[in-house]
Amino acid sequence: MKNYWSLFASFVAVVGFVSTSYAQTEDPALTETVAPKYSNEFLAIGVGADALGLGNAVVAQTDGVSSGYWNPAGLTKVDKWLEVGLMHSEYFAGIAKYDYVGLAHSIDDKSAIGFTAIRFGVDDIPNTTQLIDNNGNIDYDRITTFTAADYGFLFSYARKLDAEGLSVGGTFKVIHRKVGDFAKSWGFGIDAGAQYEMKNNWKFGLMARDVTSTFNAWVFSLDQETREVFVNTGNAIPENGLELTLPRFIFAAYKKFDLGSKGLYASSEVDFDLTTDGRRNTLVRTGLVSIDPHLGVSVGFKNYISIRAGLSNMQYVKDFDDVRRLNVQPNIGIGLNFKSVYLDYAFTDIGDASVALYSHVVSLRVKLNQPKNSGSE
């Protein structure tokens, strides 16, 4: 019985996590909004093992199908009729699963469009709220399971401007979050990005996520039995509300170095994530903004192979003796390319400040030419 009450506590924690991320209001018209920290944070994990191996420091250099996520301006580098990207990763010993699929299409030599779909979810969560029947008896058959999942759908467009080396892009986001049959939300937002490439192998990038602020409208639908369990266990019953995600700005600089004339090269990029939702546990933090730096380096041979490393998630943590120290998340990876197929691997930790295990991430990117018309001569 003790184990099942622990499962019940886990279930309450999941719903409680959601309920604290929006405003509680007595108005069913959803008139009150708040801007909590870490709203829609699943969209900050990242896509593509190549980027994760670089510590997510890719906003200036991204140039393929994953640009729809990292910086839509990079879609202008798509030079094929269609690019397809796929990724699967698991976190916290396989409890949470993260999946990504991306599509990018080159319209002409100046513009391109992209589509990105992301799912981050925990499946088969035990629901023990009805473990005890009306007579006070424990009935294990009353245990059910549910899924808590977040979905993001990104629609992107990018175009090269008349100024040489300058590209801009925008992304319209549709967000759906669901916790079993108990809670769900729909949200909308806009991202904007720019890239500037110089002739001396310097690249600069700017990404504005949720530039207009992104909102999620939460609706809760707890049945009467579940409400009674919440009341009897001293838990607040969540109410409908709106959740705002405030803007995040990423400034990036990239440099490539040629190592001789045989195709060897090295490159490095540094990104600075500036959040506007108050003080976070980052390297630089104030009451108004916080700055989280990322650093990525790579060494490769032509376009065939690339070895990567990155540092990210810099946080101050306290030891048992109350001594504060800076904790850094290391990341490594490797990429292989054969013609139009790119296979990337990353060995990374979603949060080195926690006890979460390291994760293996694999992604695939394929460039496709336009199919020939079988009816033409």
C-alpha positions as CSV (number, residue, x, y, z in Angstrom):
1,M,0.0,0.0,0.0
2,K,2.9,2.3,0.8
3,N,4.2,1.9,-2.8
4,Y,0.8,2.8,-4.3
5,W,0.5,5.9,-2.2
6,S,3.9,6.9,-3.5
7,L,2.6,6.5,-7.0
8,F,-0.4,8.6,-6.1
9,A,1.9,11.3,-4.8
10,S,3.8,11.2,-8.1
11,F,0.5,11.7,-10.0
12,V,-0.4,14.7,-7.8
13,A,3.0,16.1,-8.4
14,V,2.5,16.0,-12.2
15,V,-0.8,17.7,-12.0
16,G,0.5,20.1,-9.4
17,F,3.4,21.0,-11.6
18,V,1.0,22.0,-14.4
19,S,-1.4,23.8,-12.1
20,T,1.4,26.1,-10.7
21,S,2.4,27.2,-14.1
22,Y,-0.6,29.2,-14.9
23,A,-2.8,31.7,-13.1
24,Q,-5.7,30.5,-10.9
25,T,-8.7,32.6,-11.5
26,E,-12.4,32.5,-10.7
27,D,-13.3,33.8,-14.1
28,P,-14.1,30.9,-16.5
29,A,-13.4,33.2,-19.4
30,L,-9.7,32.9,-18.7
31,T,-9.1,36.6,-18.1
32,E,-6.0,36.3,-15.8
33,T,-2.5,35.6,-17.0
34,V,0.9,35.0,-15.5
35,A,4.4,34.6,-16.8
36,P,6.1,31.8,-14.8
37,K,9.7,30.7,-15.3
38,Y,10.4,27.7,-17.5
39,S,7.0,27.9,-19.3
40,N,7.0,25.6,-22.4
41,E,10.6,24.7,-21.5
42,F,10.4,21.4,-23.5
43,L,11.0,23.7,-26.5
44,A,14.4,24.6,-25.1
45,I,15.9,21.1,-25.1
46,G,17.0,21.2,-28.7
47,V,16.8,19.1,-31.9
48,G,19.5,17.3,-33.8
49,A,22.4,15.3,-32.3
50,D,24.8,17.6,-34.1
51,A,23.5,20.6,-32.2
52,L,23.3,18.8,-28.9
53,G,26.9,17.6,-29.2
54,L,27.9,21.3,-29.6
55,G,26.1,22.3,-26.4
56,N,23.2,23.9,-28.4
57,A,25.6,26.6,-29.7
58,V,24.4,26.6,-33.3
59,V,22.2,29.7,-33.8
60,A,24.8,31.4,-36.0
61,Q,25.9,28.3,-38.0
62,T,22.7,26.3,-38.5
63,D,22.0,25.7,-42.2
64,G,19.8,22.7,-42.7
65,V,16.4,21.4,-41.8
66,S,16.9,21.8,-38.1
67,S,17.1,25.6,-38.7
68,G,13.3,25.7,-38.5
69,Y,13.9,25.2,-34.7
70,W,17.3,26.8,-34.1
71,N,17.1,29.9,-36.3
72,P,14.7,30.0,-39.3
73,A,17.0,32.3,-41.2
74,G,19.3,29.3,-41.7
75,L,16.7,27.7,-43.9
76,T,18.0,29.8,-46.8
77,K,21.0,27.4,-46.9
78,V,18.8,24.5,-47.9
79,D,19.9,23.7,-51.4
80,K,17.8,20.7,-52.3
81,W,14.2,20.2,-53.1
82,L,13.5,18.6,-49.7
83,E,15.5,18.0,-46.5
84,V,14.2,15.5,-43.9
85,G,15.4,15.4,-40.3
86,L,14.6,12.8,-37.6
87,M,15.7,12.4,-34.0
88,H,14.8,10.2,-31.0
89,S,16.2,10.5,-27.5
90,E,15.3,9.4,-24.0
91,Y,16.0,11.1,-20.7
92,F,15.9,10.1,-17.0
93,A,16.7,6.4,-17.6
94,G,14.2,6.2,-20.4
95,I,11.2,7.6,-18.5
96,A,10.8,10.6,-20.8
97,K,11.0,10.3,-24.5
98,Y,11.7,13.1,-27.0
99,D,11.0,12.8,-30.7
100,Y,11.5,15.2,-33.6
101,V,10.8,15.3,-37.3
102,G,11.6,18.2,-39.6
103,L,11.0,19.1,-43.2
104,A,12.5,21.8,-45.3
105,H,11.9,22.8,-48.9
106,S,13.9,25.2,-51.0
107,I,11.5,27.5,-52.9
108,D,14.1,29.2,-55.0
109,D,17.7,30.5,-54.5
110,K,16.5,33.1,-52.0
111,S,13.7,31.6,-50.0
112,A,12.7,28.4,-48.2
113,I,10.0,27.0,-45.9
114,G,10.2,24.5,-43.1
115,F,8.0,22.4,-40.8
116,T,9.1,21.0,-37.4
117,A,7.2,18.7,-35.1
118,I,8.3,17.9,-31.5
119,R,6.9,15.5,-28.9
120,F,8.2,15.3,-25.3
121,G,6.3,12.9,-23.1
122,V,6.1,10.5,-20.2
123,D,3.8,7.5,-21.0
124,D,2.1,4.9,-18.7
125,I,2.0,7.0,-15.6
126,P,0.0,5.1,-12.9
127,N,-3.2,6.9,-11.8
128,T,-4.0,5.7,-8.3
129,T,-6.6,8.2,-7.4
130,Q,-9.3,5.5,-7.4
131,L,-7.1,2.8,-5.7
132,I,-9.5,2.7,-2.7
133,D,-13.1,2.1,-3.4
134,N,-16.1,3.6,-1.7
135,N,-16.0,0.9,1.0
136,G,-12.4,1.7,1.9
137,N,-11.0,-1.4,0.3
138,I,-7.9,-1.4,-1.9
139,D,-8.6,-2.6,-5.4
140,Y,-5.6,-2.8,-7.7
141,D,-7.9,-3.2,-10.7
142,R,-8.9,0.4,-10.3
143,I,-5.4,1.6,-11.2
144,T,-5.2,3.1,-14.7
145,T,-2.5,4.8,-16.7
146,F,-2.2,8.1,-18.5
147,T,0.3,10.1,-20.6
148,A,1.7,13.5,-20.0
149,A,3.0,15.0,-23.2
150,D,3.9,18.3,-24.8
151,Y,3.7,18.9,-28.6
152,G,5.1,21.7,-30.7
153,F,4.4,22.3,-34.3
154,L,6.6,25.0,-36.0
155,F,5.9,26.5,-39.5
156,S,8.9,28.5,-40.8
157,Y,9.8,30.8,-43.7
158,A,13.1,32.3,-44.5
159,R,14.5,34.7,-47.2
160,K,17.8,36.2,-48.2
161,L,17.8,40.0,-48.2
162,D,19.4,42.2,-50.8
163,A,22.2,43.0,-48.4
164,E,24.9,40.4,-49.1
165,G,25.2,37.7,-46.5
166,L,22.1,38.6,-44.6
167,S,19.1,36.3,-44.2
168,V,16.0,36.6,-42.0
169,G,13.3,34.1,-41.0
170,G,10.2,33.7,-38.9
171,T,8.3,30.8,-37.3
172,F,4.7,30.4,-36.2
173,K,4.3,28.0,-33.4
174,V,1.3,25.9,-32.3
175,I,1.7,24.2,-28.9
176,H,-0.4,21.5,-27.4
177,R,0.1,20.2,-23.9
178,K,-1.9,17.3,-22.4
179,V,-2.0,15.5,-19.0
180,G,-4.2,12.5,-19.6
181,D,-7.8,13.4,-19.5
182,F,-7.3,15.8,-16.6
183,A,-5.7,18.8,-18.3
184,K,-4.9,20.2,-21.8
185,S,-3.8,23.5,-23.3
186,W,-3.4,25.1,-26.7
187,G,-0.9,27.9,-27.3
188,F,0.4,30.1,-30.1
189,G,3.6,32.1,-30.6
190,I,6.1,33.6,-33.0
191,D,9.9,33.3,-33.3
192,A,12.1,35.5,-35.4
193,G,15.7,35.0,-36.5
194,A,18.5,36.5,-38.5
195,Q,21.9,35.4,-39.8
196,Y,24.8,37.4,-41.2
197,E,27.7,35.7,-43.0
198,M,31.0,37.4,-43.8
199,K,33.6,36.3,-46.4
200,N,36.3,35.7,-43.7
201,N,34.4,32.7,-42.3
202,W,32.7,34.7,-39.6
203,K,28.9,34.2,-39.0
204,F,26.6,36.0,-36.6
205,G,23.1,35.0,-35.5
206,L,20.2,36.4,-33.6
207,M,17.2,34.4,-32.5
208,A,14.2,35.9,-30.7
209,R,12.0,33.1,-29.3
210,D,8.4,34.0,-28.3
211,V,9.1,37.5,-29.5
212,T,5.5,38.5,-29.1
213,S,5.1,36.3,-25.9
214,T,3.5,32.9,-26.3
215,F,0.3,32.0,-24.5
216,N,-1.1,28.7,-23.4
217,A,-4.8,28.4,-22.5
218,W,-5.2,25.6,-19.9
219,V,-8.5,23.8,-19.4
220,F,-8.9,21.2,-16.5
221,S,-11.6,18.5,-16.5
222,L,-11.3,16.5,-13.3
223,D,-14.2,14.2,-12.6
224,Q,-16.1,14.3,-9.3
225,E,-14.3,11.3,-7.8
226,T,-10.9,12.8,-8.5
227,R,-12.0,16.2,-7.1
228,E,-13.0,14.4,-3.9
229,V,-9.6,12.7,-3.7
230,F,-7.8,16.0,-4.1
231,V,-9.9,17.6,-1.4
232,N,-9.5,14.7,1.0
233,T,-5.7,14.7,0.5
234,G,-5.3,18.4,0.9
235,N,-4.5,19.3,-2.7
236,A,-5.9,22.4,-4.4
237,I,-8.2,21.8,-7.3
238,P,-6.7,23.4,-10.4
239,E,-8.7,26.0,-12.3
240,N,-8.6,27.1,-15.9
241,G,-6.2,29.9,-16.8
242,L,-3.7,31.4,-19.2
243,E,0.1,31.0,-19.1
244,L,2.5,33.4,-20.8
245,T,6.0,32.6,-22.1
246,L,8.1,35.7,-22.1
247,P,10.7,36.4,-24.9
248,R,14.1,34.9,-25.0
249,F,16.9,36.3,-27.1
250,I,20.0,34.4,-28.3
251,F,23.0,36.2,-29.6
252,A,25.6,34.0,-31.4
253,A,29.0,34.3,-33.1
254,Y,30.7,31.6,-35.2
255,K,34.2,31.3,-36.7
256,K,35.7,28.6,-39.0
257,F,39.4,28.0,-39.2
258,D,41.1,26.2,-42.1
259,L,43.8,23.8,-40.9
260,G,46.0,23.6,-44.0
261,S,45.0,22.8,-47.5
262,K,43.9,19.2,-47.2
263,G,40.3,19.8,-46.0
264,L,40.9,19.8,-42.2
265,Y,39.1,22.5,-40.3
266,A,38.2,23.6,-36.8
267,S,35.2,25.8,-35.8
268,S,33.8,27.4,-32.7
269,E,30.6,29.1,-31.7
270,V,29.5,30.9,-28.6
271,D,25.8,31.7,-27.8
272,F,24.3,33.8,-25.1
273,D,20.7,33.1,-24.1
274,L,19.1,36.1,-22.6
275,T,15.8,35.3,-20.8
276,T,13.4,38.0,-19.6
277,D,11.4,36.1,-16.9
278,G,13.4,37.2,-14.0
279,R,16.3,35.7,-12.1
280,R,17.3,32.1,-13.1
281,N,20.1,29.9,-11.9
282,T,22.5,30.9,-14.7
283,L,26.0,32.2,-15.0
284,V,24.8,35.8,-15.2
285,R,21.5,36.7,-13.5
286,T,19.7,39.8,-12.4
287,G,16.2,40.6,-11.2
288,L,15.2,41.5,-14.8
289,V,17.2,39.2,-17.1
290,S,19.5,36.2,-16.9
291,I,22.2,35.2,-19.4
292,D,23.1,31.5,-20.1
293,P,26.2,31.0,-22.3
294,H,26.8,28.0,-24.5
295,L,30.1,27.1,-26.2
296,G,30.6,24.5,-29.0
297,V,33.8,23.5,-30.9
298,S,34.3,21.0,-33.7
299,V,37.1,19.5,-35.8
300,G,36.5,17.9,-39.1
301,F,37.6,16.8,-42.5
302,K,35.8,18.4,-45.4
303,N,32.1,17.4,-45.2
304,Y,32.8,13.7,-44.3
305,I,33.4,13.6,-40.6
306,S,33.1,16.0,-37.6
307,I,34.0,15.5,-34.0
308,R,32.2,17.9,-31.6
309,A,32.2,19.1,-28.0
310,G,30.2,21.6,-26.1
311,L,29.6,23.2,-22.7
312,S,26.2,24.3,-21.6
313,N,23.7,24.5,-18.7
314,M,26.1,26.4,-16.4
315,Q,24.6,26.6,-13.0
316,Y,25.6,27.3,-9.4
317,V,24.9,24.5,-7.0
318,K,25.5,24.0,-3.3
319,D,27.4,21.0,-1.8
320,F,26.4,19.4,1.4
321,D,28.8,21.8,3.3
322,D,26.9,24.8,1.7
323,V,29.9,25.6,-0.6
324,R,28.7,27.0,-3.9
325,R,30.4,25.8,-7.1
326,L,29.8,26.2,-10.8
327,N,28.4,23.1,-12.5
328,V,28.7,22.7,-16.2
329,Q,27.1,20.2,-18.6
330,P,29.6,18.6,-21.0
331,N,28.5,17.3,-24.4
332,I,30.4,15.4,-27.1
333,G,29.4,14.1,-30.5
334,I,30.4,12.9,-33.9
335,G,28.9,13.4,-37.3
336,L,29.3,11.3,-40.5
337,N,28.2,12.3,-44.1
338,F,27.9,10.2,-47.2
339,K,26.6,12.0,-50.2
340,S,23.2,13.3,-49.1
341,V,22.9,11.3,-45.9
342,Y,24.0,12.8,-42.5
343,L,24.2,10.6,-39.4
344,D,24.9,12.3,-36.1
345,Y,25.4,11.1,-32.5
346,A,25.7,12.9,-29.2
347,F,26.5,11.8,-25.7
348,T,24.9,14.4,-23.5
349,D,23.2,15.0,-20.1
350,I,20.0,17.0,-20.1
351,G,21.0,18.5,-16.7
352,D,24.4,17.7,-15.2
353,A,23.2,19.6,-12.1
354,S,20.8,16.7,-11.4
355,V,21.2,13.0,-10.9
356,A,19.8,12.3,-14.4
357,L,21.8,9.8,-16.4
358,Y,23.6,10.7,-19.5
359,S,21.6,10.2,-22.7
360,H,22.5,8.8,-26.1
361,V,21.0,10.9,-29.0
362,V,21.0,9.9,-32.6
363,S,19.6,11.9,-35.5
364,L,19.4,11.5,-39.2
365,R,19.3,14.1,-42.0
366,V,18.6,13.3,-45.7
367,K,18.7,15.6,-48.7
368,L,16.4,14.7,-51.5
369,N,16.2,15.9,-55.1
370,Q,12.9,16.7,-56.8
371,P,11.3,13.5,-58.1
372,K,11.4,13.1,-61.8
373,N,8.0,13.1,-63.6
374,S,7.5,9.5,-64.6
375,G,5.2,10.7,-67.4
376,S,7.7,12.9,-69.1
377,E,10.0,11.8,-71.8
